[in-house]
Structure formats: structure tokens, C-alpha cells
Amino acid sequence: MIRLFLGNRIIVLFLLPFIILSFYLLNNQYVYHEIENEINYGFWNGFFNFPIIFTQISASILVLLNAIYLNYLYNNYDFQDRNTYIISLIYVILMSFYYSFYRLDGILISHTFIILSLVQYFKLKQNADGKEAIFNGAFFLGCAASFHPPLIIFTPVYVFMYLVIRPFIVRELIIFIAGFIAPLLFGLFYLKWNGGQLSTKLIQSKENLQIHKDFIIILIFILILLILSTLGIRKRILKSSNRLKKQIQIIWLLIAVAICMGSIDFFYYQQIERFSLLIIPLAILLSYSFFNKRFGTISSILFYLTIAYAVIKFFLVRI
């Protein structure tokens, strides 16, 4: 299966809905992730008041769209010298370890807006006018933060992300701030008008010990793949333009944000949901491990083990 997604055949994307559906059926059967009625939408709590079945269907569609659009970003901005669709598979498989995969919530919606913002950032050029892309990217990041307010804390990092490509211009910084604040003001206005309250906790119930054990096991797989990926990234950067180096720097900045948020979530709430933000940049970086001629086979074996564990975890709940 991995070989199919490593190729240049777009038809493999039609396999993704069946993979997503399989995880949903397994979760409904074995209840690895309990689907709660109270879901956190950040500033928009109360705006989305849908039946659970609707949030499940919506989540599956959004996971699919996120995977496909993230893959589009990868292929369109020359992370490799040929098209591949492994990024979409990595995103779907790793997301299956999180609650957000199984019901629509604020953090899954924030994934969508973060991916949209990356597309805008990658449109930027050193010597061309970048006002529109900067505003749009900031607006999408503001939308992401309105659905997941802790993202607001890392605003300086988002500024630095676009400055990796663009020179510092005061007018563009003002445009960024305006774009970022606009959706937050709308969200705050709705929150106050609706009489809602912000909650920093994503899941009301505590996660079970099995989920934490699974997270540690998968983290080990990911760390090994990431080490192998760095070898592939170095080789690719040596042959690439300076632009790809800057894009990789932006990806690493996003990883730093996700690690900080995930660590806070884990130590304060004993939950791992915010680590799901890592999947967006990791799906891009981990792909390089599969194209390394020396370690490609090892990477494939490790990822097959990850896929196998993604399925086996449902049966471990009953043990």
C-alpha cells in the first residue's frame, strides 16, 4: 500500500475514504475514543450545535480534505522533484490516534486553516509584492486561533514564519496584524453575544492509560522515521533552491509551536490532543524517509508497523 502512495498516480487518493471509514467502524465497534456531546470550538462554542452523527461525518470529510490539500501543498511547492501522495496517507494514519479524527471539533478545524495559511506563506517571494498573501495567511491563522484560542500565544512565531521568506516591512507587519485580529474580533463578539465561556480543556473526560501508552509507542516510531527523514531532507536541500530551505524552516517553526502546545496539554491536563498539530508538519517531513535509497525499506517497515498498531489499538481496549 505504501508503494502505491509513493507513486505518481492520483487515483490512490480514492483509497483514503475507505481507510477513514474503516477507522470509524472500528471505533464505533470497540469505542477506543468515546464521542462526547460537549465539544470545544473555541470562540465559537454554541455556534455548532449538531447531532453527534453529523459531527462524525463532518470530521471524516474534513480529515479527507485536510489530507488531500496538504498533499497538494507538498506537490505544488516542490518539496520533491516529482509528485507523490504519501503525505495524505501519513496524515490520515497519524490522525487516527486522536479524538479529532472521530468528531468535528475546534482543533480539527484549526488544522484546515493552518494548512491554508501555509499555502499563502509559500506563495510569498523575496522581491515580489506579498501584501495579499500575508493578509490571507494571517487571516487563516486568526481563524485557526478563533477555533483553538491557545494558538494566539504564538503570534510572534507566525510573524517570524513569513519573515523567513520576506524582508521586514512595517506596512506588511500592520497588514499581518489586521488580518490576524479580524477573525478573533468576530469570534470574541460572538462569544460575548452568545454568553459563552472559553475552555482551555479540549476533552472533558480524562484520557485512559491505554491511549497514553499508544501515544508513547507511536512517538517512538515517529522519532525513528524523523531521524531517517533528516538524512533525506539534507540530500534534497543540497540539490534544491534556497526557497525550499526557507519552506523547511517554516515547517520546523510549526513543529516547535505544536510541541510547546502539546507539552502544555499533556502536563496540565494529562491529554495529548494538541500534539495532533504536529501531524501537519510531520506529514511533510516524514515523507523524506521513504525516498532515501539507503533507509527507504526500513522507513516502510516502520510505517507498516504504525499502520498495524493503528488498527490493533482498538482491540487492546478489550484486553
WORA-V385783 format. One record per pair of residues at least 24 apart in sequence whose C-alpha atoms are under 10 Angstrom apart, sorted by the first residue. I is the first residue (numbers start at 1). J is the second residue. If there is no record, write none. Layout:
# WORA-V385783
i = <I | I>
j = <J | J>
This chain:
# WORA-V385783
i = <1 | 1 | 1 | 1 | 2 | 2 | 2 | 2 | 2 | 2 | 2 | 2 | 2 | 3 | 3 | 3 | 3 | 4 | 4 | 4 | 5 | 5 | 5 | 5 | 5 | 5 | 5 | 6 | 6 | 6 | 6 | 6 | 6 | 6 | 6 | 6 | 7 | 7 | 7 | 7 | 7 | 8 | 8 | 8 | 8 | 8 | 9 | 9 | 9 | 10 | 10 | 10 | 11 | 12 | 12 | 12 | 12 | 13 | 13 | 13 | 13 | 13 | 13 | 13 | 15 | 16 | 16 | 16 | 16 | 16 | 16 | 16 | 16 | 17 | 17 | 17 | 17 | 17 | 19 | 19 | 19 | 19 | 19 | 20 | 20 | 20 | 20 | 20 | 20 | 20 | 20 | 20 | 20 | 21 | 21 | 22 | 23 | 23 | 23 | 23 | 23 | 23 | 23 | 23 | 23 | 23 | 24 | 24 | 24 | 24 | 24 | 24 | 24 | 26 | 26 | 26 | 26 | 26 | 27 | 27 | 27 | 27 | 27 | 27 | 28 | 28 | 29 | 29 | 30 | 30 | 30 | 30 | 30 | 30 | 31 | 31 | 31 | 31 | 32 | 32 | 32 | 32 | 32 | 32 | 32 | 32 | 32 | 32 | 32 | 33 | 33 | 33 | 33 | 33 | 33 | 33 | 33 | 33 | 33 | 33 | 33 | 33 | 34 | 34 | 34 | 34 | 34 | 35 | 35 | 35 | 35 | 35 | 36 | 36 | 36 | 36 | 36 | 37 | 37 | 38 | 38 | 38 | 38 | 39 | 39 | 39 | 39 | 39 | 39 | 39 | 39 | 39 | 40 | 40 | 40 | 40 | 40 | 40 | 40 | 40 | 40 | 40 | 40 | 40 | 40 | 41 | 41 | 41 | 41 | 41 | 41 | 41 | 41 | 41 | 41 | 41 | 41 | 41 | 41 | 42 | 42 | 42 | 42 | 42 | 42 | 42 | 42 | 42 | 42 | 42 | 42 | 42 | 42 | 42 | 42 | 42 | 42 | 42 | 42 | 42 | 43 | 43 | 43 | 43 | 43 | 43 | 43 | 43 | 43 | 43 | 43 | 43 | 43 | 43 | 43 | 43 | 43 | 43 | 43 | 43 | 43 | 43 | 44 | 44 | 44 | 44 | 44 | 44 | 44 | 44 | 44 | 44 | 44 | 44 | 44 | 44 | 45 | 45 | 45 | 45 | 45 | 45 | 45 | 45 | 45 | 45 | 45 | 45 | 46 | 46 | 46 | 46 | 46 | 46 | 47 | 47 | 47 | 47 | 48 | 48 | 50 | 52 | 52 | 52 | 53 | 53 | 53 | 54 | 54 | 55 | 55 | 55 | 55 | 56 | 56 | 56 | 56 | 56 | 56 | 57 | 57 | 57 | 58 | 58 | 58 | 58 | 58 | 59 | 59 | 59 | 59 | 59 | 59 | 59 | 59 | 60 | 60 | 60 | 60 | 60 | 60 | 61 | 61 | 62 | 62 | 62 | 62 | 62 | 62 | 62 | 63 | 63 | 63 | 63 | 63 | 63 | 63 | 63 | 63 | 63 | 63 | 63 | 63 | 64 | 64 | 64 | 64 | 64 | 65 | 66 | 66 | 66 | 66 | 66 | 66 | 66 | 66 | 66 | 66 | 66 | 67 | 67 | 67 | 67 | 67 | 67 | 67 | 68 | 69 | 69 | 69 | 69 | 70 | 70 | 70 | 70 | 70 | 70 | 70 | 70 | 70 | 70 | 70 | 71 | 71 | 72 | 73 | 73 | 73 | 73 | 73 | 73 | 73 | 74 | 74 | 74 | 74 | 76 | 76 | 77 | 77 | 77 | 77 | 77 | 77 | 78 | 78 | 78 | 78 | 78 | 79 | 79 | 79 | 79 | 79 | 79 | 79 | 79 | 79 | 79 | 79 | 79 | 80 | 80 | 80 | 80 | 80 | 80 | 80 | 80 | 81 | 81 | 81 | 84 | 85 | 86 | 86 | 86 | 86 | 86 | 86 | 87 | 87 | 87 | 87 | 87 | 87 | 87 | 87 | 87 | 88 | 88 | 89 | 89 | 90 | 90 | 90 | 90 | 90 | 90 | 90 | 90 | 90 | 90 | 91 | 91 | 91 | 91 | 91 | 91 | 91 | 91 | 92 | 92 | 93 | 93 | 93 | 93 | 93 | 93 | 93 | 93 | 94 | 94 | 94 | 94 | 94 | 94 | 94 | 94 | 94 | 94 | 94 | 95 | 95 | 95 | 95 | 95 | 95 | 95 | 96 | 96 | 96 | 96 | 97 | 97 | 97 | 97 | 97 | 97 | 97 | 97 | 97 | 97 | 97 | 98 | 98 | 98 | 98 | 98 | 98 | 98 | 99 | 99 | 99 | 99 | 99 | 99 | 100 | 100 | 100 | 100 | 101 | 105 | 105 | 105 | 106 | 106 | 106 | 106 | 106 | 106 | 106 | 107 | 107 | 107 | 107 | 107 | 107 | 107 | 107 | 107 | 107 | 107 | 108 | 108 | 108 | 108 | 108 | 108 | 108 | 109 | 109 | 109 | 109 | 109 | 109 | 110 | 110 | 110 | 110 | 110 | 110 | 110 | 110 | 110 | 110 | 110 | 110 | 111 | 111 | 111 | 111 | 111 | 111 | 111 | 111 | 111 | 112 | 112 | 112 | 112 | 112 | 113 | 113 | 113 | 113 | 113 | 113 | 113 | 113 | 113 | 113 | 114 | 114 | 114 | 114 | 114 | 114 | 114 | 114 | 114 | 114 | 115 | 115 | 115 | 115 | 115 | 116 | 116 | 116 | 117 | 117 | 117 | 117 | 117 | 118 | 118 | 118 | 118 | 118 | 118 | 120 | 121 | 121 | 121 | 121 | 121 | 121 | 121 | 121 | 121 | 122 | 122 | 122 | 122 | 122 | 122 | 122 | 123 | 124 | 124 | 124 | 124 | 124 | 124 | 125 | 125 | 125 | 125 | 126 | 126 | 126 | 126 | 126 | 126 | 127 | 127 | 127 | 128 | 129 | 129 | 130 | 130 | 130 | 131 | 131 | 131 | 131 | 131 | 131 | 132 | 132 | 132 | 132 | 133 | 133 | 134 | 134 | 134 | 134 | 134 | 134 | 134 | 134 | 134 | 134 | 134 | 135 | 135 | 135 | 135 | 135 | 135 | 135 | 135 | 135 | 136 | 136 | 136 | 136 | 137 | 137 | 137 | 137 | 138 | 138 | 138 | 138 | 138 | 138 | 138 | 138 | 138 | 138 | 139 | 139 | 139 | 139 | 139 | 139 | 139 | 139 | 139 | 139 | 140 | 140 | 140 | 141 | 141 | 141 | 141 | 141 | 141 | 142 | 142 | 142 | 142 | 142 | 142 | 142 | 142 | 142 | 142 | 142 | 143 | 143 | 143 | 143 | 143 | 143 | 143 | 143 | 144 | 144 | 144 | 145 | 145 | 145 | 145 | 145 | 146 | 146 | 146 | 146 | 146 | 146 | 146 | 146 | 146 | 147 | 147 | 147 | 148 | 148 | 148 | 148 | 148 | 149 | 149 | 149 | 149 | 150 | 150 | 150 | 151 | 151 | 151 | 152 | 152 | 152 | 153 | 153 | 154 | 154 | 154 | 154 | 154 | 155 | 157 | 157 | 157 | 157 | 157 | 158 | 158 | 158 | 158 | 160 | 160 | 161 | 161 | 161 | 161 | 161 | 161 | 161 | 161 | 162 | 162 | 162 | 163 | 163 | 164 | 164 | 164 | 164 | 164 | 164 | 165 | 165 | 165 | 165 | 165 | 165 | 165 | 200 | 200 | 201 | 201 | 201 | 201 | 201 | 202 | 202 | 202 | 202 | 202 | 202 | 203 | 203 | 203 | 203 | 204 | 205 | 205 | 206 | 206 | 206 | 207 | 207 | 207 | 207 | 207 | 208 | 208 | 208 | 209 | 210 | 210 | 210 | 211 | 211 | 211 | 211 | 212 | 212 | 212 | 212 | 214 | 214 | 214 | 214 | 215 | 215 | 217 | 217 | 218 | 218 | 218 | 218 | 218 | 218 | 218 | 219 | 221 | 221 | 221 | 221 | 221 | 222 | 222 | 222 | 222 | 222 | 222 | 223 | 224 | 224 | 224 | 224 | 224 | 225 | 225 | 225 | 225 | 225 | 225 | 225 | 225 | 225 | 225 | 225 | 225 | 225 | 225 | 226 | 226 | 226 | 226 | 226 | 226 | 226 | 227 | 227 | 227 | 228 | 228 | 228 | 228 | 228 | 228 | 228 | 228 | 228 | 228 | 228 | 228 | 228 | 229 | 229 | 229 | 229 | 229 | 229 | 229 | 229 | 229 | 229 | 229 | 229 | 229 | 230 | 230 | 230 | 230 | 230 | 231 | 231 | 231 | 231 | 231 | 231 | 232 | 232 | 232 | 232 | 232 | 232 | 232 | 232 | 232 | 232 | 232 | 232 | 233 | 233 | 233 | 233 | 233 | 233 | 233 | 234 | 235 | 235 | 236 | 236 | 236 | 248 | 248 | 248 | 250 | 251 | 251 | 251 | 251 | 251 | 251 | 252 | 252 | 252 | 253 | 254 | 254 | 254 | 254 | 255 | 255 | 255 | 255 | 256>
j = <86 | 89 | 300 | 304 | 85 | 86 | 89 | 90 | 290 | 300 | 301 | 303 | 304 | 85 | 86 | 290 | 300 | 84 | 85 | 86 | 84 | 85 | 86 | 87 | 88 | 89 | 90 | 83 | 84 | 85 | 86 | 87 | 89 | 287 | 290 | 291 | 82 | 83 | 84 | 85 | 86 | 82 | 83 | 84 | 85 | 86 | 83 | 84 | 85 | 83 | 84 | 85 | 85 | 85 | 86 | 88 | 89 | 64 | 67 | 68 | 85 | 86 | 88 | 89 | 89 | 63 | 64 | 67 | 68 | 88 | 89 | 92 | 93 | 60 | 61 | 63 | 64 | 92 | 64 | 89 | 92 | 93 | 96 | 60 | 61 | 63 | 64 | 92 | 93 | 95 | 96 | 101 | 102 | 57 | 60 | 311 | 60 | 92 | 93 | 96 | 97 | 101 | 102 | 310 | 311 | 314 | 56 | 57 | 60 | 96 | 101 | 102 | 103 | 311 | 312 | 313 | 314 | 315 | 96 | 102 | 311 | 313 | 314 | 315 | 102 | 314 | 314 | 315 | 313 | 314 | 315 | 316 | 317 | 318 | 314 | 315 | 317 | 318 | 97 | 99 | 208 | 210 | 211 | 313 | 314 | 315 | 316 | 317 | 318 | 96 | 97 | 98 | 99 | 100 | 101 | 102 | 103 | 207 | 208 | 211 | 314 | 317 | 99 | 102 | 103 | 205 | 207 | 99 | 100 | 102 | 103 | 203 | 99 | 103 | 203 | 204 | 205 | 103 | 204 | 105 | 202 | 203 | 204 | 100 | 103 | 104 | 105 | 106 | 201 | 202 | 203 | 204 | 104 | 105 | 106 | 107 | 147 | 148 | 198 | 199 | 200 | 201 | 202 | 203 | 204 | 104 | 105 | 106 | 107 | 108 | 109 | 110 | 146 | 147 | 148 | 149 | 198 | 199 | 202 | 105 | 106 | 107 | 110 | 144 | 145 | 146 | 147 | 148 | 149 | 150 | 187 | 188 | 191 | 196 | 197 | 198 | 199 | 200 | 201 | 202 | 106 | 143 | 145 | 146 | 147 | 148 | 149 | 183 | 184 | 185 | 186 | 187 | 188 | 189 | 190 | 191 | 192 | 194 | 196 | 197 | 198 | 199 | 106 | 146 | 147 | 148 | 186 | 187 | 188 | 189 | 190 | 191 | 194 | 196 | 197 | 198 | 105 | 106 | 147 | 187 | 190 | 191 | 194 | 195 | 196 | 197 | 198 | 199 | 190 | 191 | 194 | 195 | 196 | 197 | 190 | 191 | 194 | 196 | 104 | 105 | 104 | 102 | 103 | 104 | 102 | 103 | 104 | 103 | 104 | 102 | 103 | 104 | 105 | 100 | 101 | 102 | 103 | 104 | 105 | 102 | 103 | 104 | 101 | 102 | 103 | 104 | 105 | 100 | 101 | 102 | 103 | 104 | 105 | 108 | 109 | 92 | 100 | 101 | 102 | 103 | 104 | 101 | 104 | 101 | 103 | 104 | 108 | 109 | 111 | 112 | 88 | 91 | 92 | 95 | 96 | 100 | 101 | 102 | 104 | 108 | 109 | 111 | 112 | 88 | 89 | 91 | 92 | 101 | 112 | 91 | 92 | 108 | 109 | 111 | 112 | 113 | 114 | 115 | 116 | 280 | 91 | 92 | 95 | 112 | 115 | 280 | 283 | 92 | 112 | 115 | 116 | 119 | 111 | 112 | 114 | 115 | 116 | 118 | 119 | 280 | 281 | 283 | 284 | 283 | 284 | 119 | 115 | 116 | 118 | 119 | 120 | 122 | 284 | 119 | 283 | 284 | 287 | 119 | 122 | 119 | 122 | 123 | 243 | 244 | 247 | 240 | 241 | 243 | 244 | 247 | 233 | 236 | 237 | 240 | 244 | 245 | 247 | 248 | 284 | 285 | 287 | 288 | 233 | 236 | 237 | 240 | 244 | 287 | 288 | 291 | 236 | 239 | 240 | 287 | 287 | 283 | 284 | 286 | 287 | 288 | 290 | 280 | 281 | 282 | 283 | 284 | 285 | 286 | 287 | 288 | 283 | 284 | 283 | 307 | 279 | 280 | 282 | 283 | 284 | 286 | 287 | 303 | 306 | 307 | 276 | 278 | 279 | 280 | 281 | 282 | 283 | 284 | 279 | 283 | 279 | 283 | 303 | 306 | 307 | 308 | 310 | 311 | 218 | 222 | 276 | 278 | 279 | 280 | 282 | 283 | 306 | 307 | 310 | 273 | 276 | 277 | 278 | 279 | 280 | 310 | 276 | 307 | 310 | 311 | 211 | 214 | 215 | 218 | 272 | 273 | 276 | 309 | 310 | 311 | 313 | 211 | 215 | 272 | 273 | 274 | 275 | 276 | 202 | 203 | 207 | 272 | 273 | 276 | 202 | 273 | 274 | 276 | 276 | 147 | 148 | 202 | 144 | 145 | 146 | 147 | 148 | 149 | 202 | 144 | 145 | 147 | 148 | 149 | 151 | 202 | 273 | 274 | 276 | 277 | 144 | 147 | 148 | 273 | 274 | 276 | 277 | 143 | 144 | 145 | 146 | 147 | 148 | 140 | 141 | 142 | 143 | 144 | 145 | 146 | 147 | 148 | 149 | 151 | 277 | 141 | 144 | 147 | 148 | 276 | 277 | 278 | 279 | 280 | 140 | 141 | 143 | 144 | 280 | 137 | 138 | 139 | 140 | 141 | 142 | 143 | 144 | 145 | 147 | 138 | 140 | 141 | 142 | 143 | 144 | 145 | 254 | 277 | 280 | 140 | 141 | 144 | 280 | 281 | 140 | 141 | 144 | 141 | 142 | 143 | 144 | 158 | 161 | 162 | 247 | 250 | 251 | 254 | 162 | 158 | 161 | 162 | 163 | 164 | 165 | 166 | 247 | 250 | 162 | 165 | 243 | 244 | 246 | 247 | 250 | 165 | 162 | 163 | 164 | 165 | 166 | 243 | 165 | 166 | 167 | 243 | 163 | 164 | 165 | 166 | 167 | 243 | 165 | 166 | 167 | 166 | 166 | 172 | 162 | 166 | 172 | 171 | 172 | 173 | 174 | 175 | 176 | 172 | 175 | 176 | 179 | 162 | 176 | 159 | 162 | 163 | 166 | 172 | 173 | 175 | 176 | 177 | 179 | 180 | 172 | 173 | 174 | 175 | 176 | 177 | 178 | 179 | 180 | 175 | 176 | 179 | 180 | 162 | 176 | 179 | 180 | 162 | 175 | 176 | 177 | 178 | 179 | 180 | 181 | 182 | 183 | 175 | 176 | 177 | 178 | 179 | 180 | 181 | 182 | 183 | 184 | 179 | 180 | 183 | 176 | 179 | 180 | 181 | 183 | 184 | 176 | 177 | 178 | 179 | 180 | 181 | 182 | 183 | 184 | 185 | 187 | 179 | 180 | 181 | 182 | 183 | 184 | 186 | 187 | 180 | 183 | 184 | 180 | 181 | 183 | 184 | 187 | 180 | 181 | 182 | 183 | 184 | 185 | 186 | 187 | 188 | 183 | 184 | 187 | 198 | 199 | 200 | 202 | 274 | 184 | 198 | 199 | 200 | 200 | 261 | 274 | 257 | 258 | 261 | 180 | 181 | 184 | 257 | 261 | 254 | 257 | 258 | 260 | 261 | 180 | 250 | 253 | 254 | 256 | 257 | 250 | 253 | 254 | 257 | 250 | 253 | 246 | 247 | 249 | 250 | 251 | 252 | 253 | 254 | 246 | 247 | 250 | 246 | 250 | 243 | 245 | 246 | 247 | 249 | 250 | 242 | 243 | 245 | 246 | 247 | 249 | 250 | 265 | 269 | 265 | 268 | 269 | 271 | 273 | 265 | 269 | 271 | 272 | 273 | 274 | 269 | 271 | 272 | 273 | 269 | 269 | 271 | 269 | 270 | 271 | 269 | 270 | 271 | 272 | 273 | 270 | 271 | 317 | 270 | 313 | 316 | 317 | 271 | 272 | 313 | 317 | 266 | 270 | 271 | 272 | 309 | 310 | 313 | 316 | 272 | 275 | 306 | 309 | 302 | 303 | 305 | 306 | 307 | 309 | 310 | 306 | 299 | 302 | 303 | 305 | 306 | 282 | 286 | 299 | 302 | 303 | 306 | 286 | 286 | 289 | 298 | 299 | 302 | 282 | 285 | 286 | 287 | 288 | 289 | 290 | 295 | 296 | 298 | 299 | 300 | 302 | 303 | 282 | 285 | 286 | 287 | 288 | 289 | 299 | 285 | 286 | 289 | 285 | 286 | 287 | 288 | 289 | 290 | 291 | 292 | 294 | 295 | 296 | 298 | 299 | 282 | 284 | 285 | 286 | 287 | 288 | 289 | 290 | 291 | 292 | 295 | 296 | 299 | 285 | 286 | 288 | 289 | 292 | 288 | 289 | 291 | 292 | 294 | 295 | 285 | 286 | 287 | 288 | 289 | 290 | 291 | 292 | 293 | 294 | 295 | 296 | 285 | 286 | 287 | 288 | 289 | 291 | 292 | 288 | 288 | 292 | 288 | 291 | 292 | 281 | 284 | 285 | 281 | 278 | 280 | 281 | 282 | 284 | 285 | 281 | 282 | 285 | 281 | 278 | 280 | 281 | 282 | 279 | 280 | 281 | 282 | 281>
